[in-house]
Amino acid sequence: MEYVEEGETLKDKSQCASIRAELKMCLLESDCCKIYKRTPRECLKTHDGTVPDKCYALRNTFFECKHSLLDRRRRFRGPKGN
């Protein structure tokens, strides 16, 4: 994933890096991190409505991507999310 407006690329070249970066940016732009000054980890644990549903969907996609790296049956099909 490239950030064209900033001209930056991800240093992490792992298979789930782009999903991880999207999740991180989603959480940092949420009201939970901006207004309440919580860490992204704390924001994912609280379900008080300050984190958009998109972030929870990205968290599930990231989990599936990481899980597919460990699942021997999925190794031949490739990781989810790519």
MIKE-464223 format. One record per atom (N, C-alpha, C): residue number from 1; residue in one letter; chain; atom name; x, y, z. Coordinates in steps of 0.05 Angstrom, whole numbers. Example, Ala and Ser with C-alpha at 12.3 -4.5 7.8 and 13.67 -1.06 7.14 Angstrom:
2
{r 1 "A" "A" "N" {264 -114 156}}
{r 1 "A" "A" "CA" {246 -90 156}}
{r 1 "A" "A" "C" {264 -66 156}}
{r 2 "S" "A" "N" {257 -45 142}}
{r 2 "S" "A" "CA" {273 -21 143}}
{r 2 "S" "A" "C" {258 1 157}}
END
This chain:
82
{r 1 "M" "A" "N" {17 -23 0}}
{r 1 "M" "A" "CA" {0 0 0}}
{r 1 "M" "A" "C" {18 25 0}}
{r 2 "E" "A" "N" {12 43 -17}}
{r 2 "E" "A" "CA" {28 68 -19}}
{r 2 "E" "A" "C" {10 91 -11}}
{r 3 "Y" "A" "N" {22 110 2}}
{r 3 "Y" "A" "CA" {8 135 8}}
{r 3 "Y" "A" "C" {17 156 -12}}
{r 4 "V" "A" "N" {2 158 -33}}
{r 4 "V" "A" "CA" {10 175 -56}}
{r 4 "V" "A" "C" {13 204 -48}}
{r 5 "E" "A" "N" {-6 214 -32}}
{r 5 "E" "A" "CA" {-5 242 -25}}
{r 5 "E" "A" "C" {20 250 -9}}
{r 6 "E" "A" "N" {31 230 6}}
{r 6 "E" "A" "CA" {54 236 22}}
{r 6 "E" "A" "C" {80 225 9}}
{r 7 "G" "A" "N" {76 208 -11}}
{r 7 "G" "A" "CA" {99 196 -24}}
{r 7 "G" "A" "C" {114 176 -7}}
{r 8 "E" "A" "N" {100 163 12}}
{r 8 "E" "A" "CA" {113 144 29}}
{r 8 "E" "A" "C" {102 116 23}}
{r 9 "T" "A" "N" {119 96 29}}
{r 9 "T" "A" "CA" {111 68 27}}
{r 9 "T" "A" "C" {115 55 54}}
{r 10 "L" "A" "N" {103 32 58}}
{r 10 "L" "A" "CA" {106 18 83}}
{r 10 "L" "A" "C" {133 5 85}}
{r 11 "K" "A" "N" {146 7 108}}
{r 11 "K" "A" "CA" {171 -7 112}}
{r 11 "K" "A" "C" {166 -37 116}}
{r 12 "D" "A" "N" {144 -43 129}}
{r 12 "D" "A" "CA" {137 -71 134}}
{r 12 "D" "A" "C" {127 -83 108}}
{r 13 "K" "A" "N" {140 -104 98}}
{r 13 "K" "A" "CA" {133 -117 73}}
{r 13 "K" "A" "C" {119 -144 78}}
{r 14 "S" "A" "N" {110 -149 102}}
{r 14 "S" "A" "CA" {96 -174 108}}
{r 14 "S" "A" "C" {69 -175 93}}
{r 15 "Q" "A" "N" {57 -198 93}}
{r 15 "Q" "A" "CA" {33 -202 77}}
{r 15 "Q" "A" "C" {9 -187 88}}
{r 16 "C" "A" "N" {8 -182 114}}
{r 16 "C" "A" "CA" {-15 -169 126}}
{r 16 "C" "A" "C" {-9 -140 133}}
{r 17 "A" "A" "N" {12 -129 123}}
{r 17 "A" "A" "CA" {21 -102 131}}
{r 17 "A" "A" "C" {1 -81 122}}
{r 18 "S" "A" "N" {-10 -83 99}}
{r 18 "S" "A" "CA" {-28 -62 89}}
{r 18 "S" "A" "C" {-54 -61 106}}
{r 19 "I" "A" "N" {-64 -85 114}}
{r 19 "I" "A" "CA" {-88 -85 130}}
{r 19 "I" "A" "C" {-81 -74 158}}
{r 20 "R" "A" "N" {-58 -80 168}}
{r 20 "R" "A" "CA" {-50 -69 194}}
{r 20 "R" "A" "C" {-48 -39 193}}
{r 21 "A" "A" "N" {-37 -28 172}}
{r 21 "A" "A" "CA" {-34 1 169}}
{r 21 "A" "A" "C" {-62 14 167}}
{r 22 "E" "A" "N" {-80 2 152}}
{r 22 "E" "A" "CA" {-107 13 150}}
{r 22 "E" "A" "C" {-121 13 177}}
{r 23 "L" "A" "N" {-118 -9 192}}
{r 23 "L" "A" "CA" {-130 -11 219}}
{r 23 "L" "A" "C" {-118 11 237}}
{r 24 "K" "A" "N" {-92 14 236}}
{r 24 "K" "A" "CA" {-79 34 253}}
{r 24 "K" "A" "C" {-89 62 247}}
{r 25 "M" "A" "N" {-91 69 221}}
{r 25 "M" "A" "CA" {-100 96 213}}
{r 25 "M" "A" "C" {-130 99 221}}
{r 26 "C" "A" "N" {-146 79 217}}
{r 26 "C" "A" "CA" {-174 80 225}}
{r 26 "C" "A" "C" {-177 86 255}}
{r 27 "L" "A" "N" {-161 73 271}}
{r 27 "L" "A" "CA" {-163 77 300}}
{r 27 "L" "A" "C" {-153 105 308}}
{r 28 "L" "A" "N" {-131 113 296}}
{r 28 "L" "A" "CA" {-119 139 303}}
{r 28 "L" "A" "C" {-137 162 294}}
{r 29 "E" "A" "N" {-154 158 274}}
{r 29 "E" "A" "CA" {-172 179 265}}
{r 29 "E" "A" "C" {-199 178 279}}
{r 30 "S" "A" "N" {-203 158 296}}
{r 30 "S" "A" "CA" {-229 156 310}}
{r 30 "S" "A" "C" {-231 176 333}}
{r 31 "D" "A" "N" {-255 181 342}}
{r 31 "D" "A" "CA" {-260 199 364}}
{r 31 "D" "A" "C" {-247 188 390}}
{r 32 "C" "A" "N" {-245 162 392}}
{r 32 "C" "A" "CA" {-234 150 417}}
{r 32 "C" "A" "C" {-205 159 421}}
{r 33 "C" "A" "N" {-189 159 400}}
{r 33 "C" "A" "CA" {-161 168 402}}
{r 33 "C" "A" "C" {-158 198 402}}
{r 34 "K" "A" "N" {-174 212 385}}
{r 34 "K" "A" "CA" {-171 241 382}}
{r 34 "K" "A" "C" {-182 256 407}}
{r 35 "I" "A" "N" {-206 249 415}}
{r 35 "I" "A" "CA" {-219 265 436}}
{r 35 "I" "A" "C" {-212 255 464}}
{r 36 "Y" "A" "N" {-214 228 467}}
{r 36 "Y" "A" "CA" {-211 217 494}}
{r 36 "Y" "A" "C" {-182 210 500}}
{r 37 "K" "A" "N" {-164 213 481}}
{r 37 "K" "A" "CA" {-135 209 484}}
{r 37 "K" "A" "C" {-128 181 495}}
{r 38 "R" "A" "N" {-142 160 484}}
{r 38 "R" "A" "CA" {-136 133 491}}
{r 38 "R" "A" "C" {-117 121 470}}
{r 39 "T" "A" "N" {-104 99 477}}
{r 39 "T" "A" "CA" {-87 85 458}}
{r 39 "T" "A" "C" {-105 69 439}}
{r 40 "P" "A" "N" {-96 62 415}}
{r 40 "P" "A" "CA" {-112 46 397}}
{r 40 "P" "A" "C" {-120 19 409}}
{r 41 "R" "A" "N" {-103 7 425}}
{r 41 "R" "A" "CA" {-109 -19 438}}
{r 41 "R" "A" "C" {-133 -15 457}}
{r 42 "E" "A" "N" {-132 6 473}}
{r 42 "E" "A" "CA" {-154 11 492}}
{r 42 "E" "A" "C" {-180 17 477}}
{r 43 "C" "A" "N" {-178 30 454}}
{r 43 "C" "A" "CA" {-202 36 439}}
{r 43 "C" "A" "C" {-215 11 428}}
{r 44 "L" "A" "N" {-199 -8 419}}
{r 44 "L" "A" "CA" {-210 -33 409}}
{r 44 "L" "A" "C" {-224 -49 431}}
{r 45 "K" "A" "N" {-215 -47 455}}
{r 45 "K" "A" "CA" {-227 -62 477}}
{r 45 "K" "A" "C" {-253 -50 487}}
{r 46 "T" "A" "N" {-256 -24 484}}
{r 46 "T" "A" "CA" {-281 -11 493}}
{r 46 "T" "A" "C" {-300 -10 470}}
{r 47 "H" "A" "N" {-325 -16 475}}
{r 47 "H" "A" "CA" {-346 -16 455}}
{r 47 "H" "A" "C" {-366 6 462}}
{r 48 "D" "A" "N" {-357 31 465}}
{r 48 "D" "A" "CA" {-374 52 473}}
{r 48 "D" "A" "C" {-384 70 450}}
{r 49 "G" "A" "N" {-379 62 426}}
{r 49 "G" "A" "CA" {-390 76 403}}
{r 49 "G" "A" "C" {-372 98 392}}
{r 50 "T" "A" "N" {-348 102 404}}
{r 50 "T" "A" "CA" {-330 122 394}}
{r 50 "T" "A" "C" {-312 112 371}}
{r 51 "V" "A" "N" {-312 85 367}}
{r 51 "V" "A" "CA" {-296 73 345}}
{r 51 "V" "A" "C" {-316 65 323}}
{r 52 "P" "A" "N" {-311 72 298}}
{r 52 "P" "A" "CA" {-329 65 277}}
{r 52 "P" "A" "C" {-329 34 272}}
{r 53 "D" "A" "N" {-351 24 260}}
{r 53 "D" "A" "CA" {-353 -4 254}}
{r 53 "D" "A" "C" {-333 -13 234}}
{r 54 "K" "A" "N" {-324 6 217}}
{r 54 "K" "A" "CA" {-303 0 197}}
{r 54 "K" "A" "C" {-278 -11 211}}
{r 55 "C" "A" "N" {-271 1 234}}
{r 55 "C" "A" "CA" {-246 -7 248}}
{r 55 "C" "A" "C" {-249 -36 258}}
{r 56 "Y" "A" "N" {-273 -43 268}}
{r 56 "Y" "A" "CA" {-277 -70 278}}
{r 56 "Y" "A" "C" {-276 -90 255}}
{r 57 "A" "A" "N" {-287 -82 232}}
{r 57 "A" "A" "CA" {-285 -99 208}}
{r 57 "A" "A" "C" {-256 -103 199}}
{r 58 "L" "A" "N" {-240 -82 200}}
{r 58 "L" "A" "CA" {-212 -84 194}}
{r 58 "L" "A" "C" {-197 -102 214}}
{r 59 "R" "A" "N" {-205 -100 239}}
{r 59 "R" "A" "CA" {-193 -118 259}}
{r 59 "R" "A" "C" {-198 -147 253}}
{r 60 "N" "A" "N" {-223 -153 245}}
{r 60 "N" "A" "CA" {-230 -181 238}}
{r 60 "N" "A" "C" {-215 -190 214}}
{r 61 "T" "A" "N" {-212 -172 194}}
{r 61 "T" "A" "CA" {-197 -179 169}}
{r 61 "T" "A" "C" {-168 -184 176}}
{r 62 "F" "A" "N" {-156 -167 193}}
{r 62 "F" "A" "CA" {-129 -171 201}}
{r 62 "F" "A" "C" {-125 -197 216}}
{r 63 "F" "A" "N" {-144 -204 233}}
{r 63 "F" "A" "CA" {-142 -229 248}}
{r 63 "F" "A" "C" {-143 -253 228}}
{r 64 "E" "A" "N" {-162 -251 209}}
{r 64 "E" "A" "CA" {-164 -273 189}}
{r 64 "E" "A" "C" {-138 -275 172}}
{r 65 "C" "A" "N" {-126 -253 165}}
{r 65 "C" "A" "CA" {-101 -253 150}}
{r 65 "C" "A" "C" {-79 -266 166}}
{r 66 "K" "A" "N" {-76 -259 191}}
{r 66 "K" "A" "CA" {-55 -271 208}}
{r 66 "K" "A" "C" {-61 -301 213}}
{r 67 "H" "A" "N" {-86 -307 217}}
{r 67 "H" "A" "CA" {-94 -335 221}}
{r 67 "H" "A" "C" {-88 -352 197}}
{r 68 "S" "A" "N" {-92 -341 173}}
{r 68 "S" "A" "CA" {-88 -356 148}}
{r 68 "S" "A" "C" {-58 -362 144}}
{r 69 "L" "A" "N" {-41 -347 156}}
{r 69 "L" "A" "CA" {-12 -352 154}}
{r 69 "L" "A" "C" {-4 -377 170}}
{r 70 "L" "A" "N" {-20 -383 191}}
{r 70 "L" "A" "CA" {-14 -406 208}}
{r 70 "L" "A" "C" {-29 -431 200}}
{r 71 "D" "A" "N" {-51 -428 187}}
{r 71 "D" "A" "CA" {-68 -450 180}}
{r 71 "D" "A" "C" {-56 -465 155}}
{r 72 "R" "A" "N" {-49 -489 159}}
{r 72 "R" "A" "CA" {-36 -504 137}}
{r 72 "R" "A" "C" {-54 -509 113}}
{r 73 "R" "A" "N" {-80 -511 118}}
{r 73 "R" "A" "CA" {-98 -515 95}}
{r 73 "R" "A" "C" {-100 -490 78}}
{r 74 "R" "A" "N" {-97 -467 90}}
{r 74 "R" "A" "CA" {-99 -442 75}}
{r 74 "R" "A" "C" {-73 -433 63}}
{r 75 "R" "A" "N" {-51 -445 70}}
{r 75 "R" "A" "CA" {-25 -437 60}}
{r 75 "R" "A" "C" {-24 -438 30}}
{r 76 "F" "A" "N" {-37 -458 18}}
{r 76 "F" "A" "CA" {-36 -461 -11}}
{r 76 "F" "A" "C" {-55 -442 -25}}
{r 77 "R" "A" "N" {-76 -433 -11}}
{r 77 "R" "A" "CA" {-95 -414 -23}}
{r 77 "R" "A" "C" {-86 -386 -20}}
{r 78 "G" "A" "N" {-68 -380 -2}}
{r 78 "G" "A" "CA" {-59 -353 2}}
{r 78 "G" "A" "C" {-74 -340 25}}
{r 79 "P" "A" "N" {-62 -319 37}}
{r 79 "P" "A" "CA" {-75 -305 59}}
{r 79 "P" "A" "C" {-99 -289 50}}
{r 80 "K" "A" "N" {-118 -287 68}}
{r 80 "K" "A" "CA" {-141 -270 62}}
{r 80 "K" "A" "C" {-134 -241 64}}
{r 81 "G" "A" "N" {-147 -225 49}}
{r 81 "G" "A" "CA" {-143 -196 51}}
{r 81 "G" "A" "C" {-123 -186 31}}
{r 82 "N" "A" "N" {-110 -202 16}}
{r 82 "N" "A" "CA" {-90 -193 -4}}
{r 82 "N" "A" "C" {-102 -195 -32}}
END
